[in-house]
Amino acid sequence: MDLGKGDRIAVKTFKDWVSVNAKGTSDDFWKDSVGLLGNYSTGARLLARDGVTILKNDNEFGQEWQVLDRHVRRI
């Protein structure tokens, strides 16, 4: 996807695997990004799905982000 200003996001699939690669994206593009990799602006890591709660350890973090069958939408 060409986002303009030289920013691009490429999505690739191979069998059941998906990869997402961002190229040329500026800090401004990511400033509000919050998710599995943390909060881009604050550098906070181990964030819960709510994007606010900071978890105490890796095990708690893994359990929080585990995708269970009830979260999978069947197509």
HELIX and SHEET records of a PDB file:
HELIX    1   1 ASP A   27  TRP A   30  1                                   4    
HELIX    2   2 ASP A   58  TRP A   65  1                                   8    
HELIX    3   3 ASP A   69  HIS A   71  5                                   3    
SHEET    1   A 3 ASP A   2  GLY A   4  0                                        
SHEET    2   A 3 ASP A   7  PHE A  14 -1                                        
SHEET    3   A 3 TRP A  17  LYS A  23 -1                                        
SHEET    1   B 2 VAL A  34  GLY A  35  0                                        
SHEET    2   B 2 GLY A  38  ASN A  39 -1                                        
END                                                                             
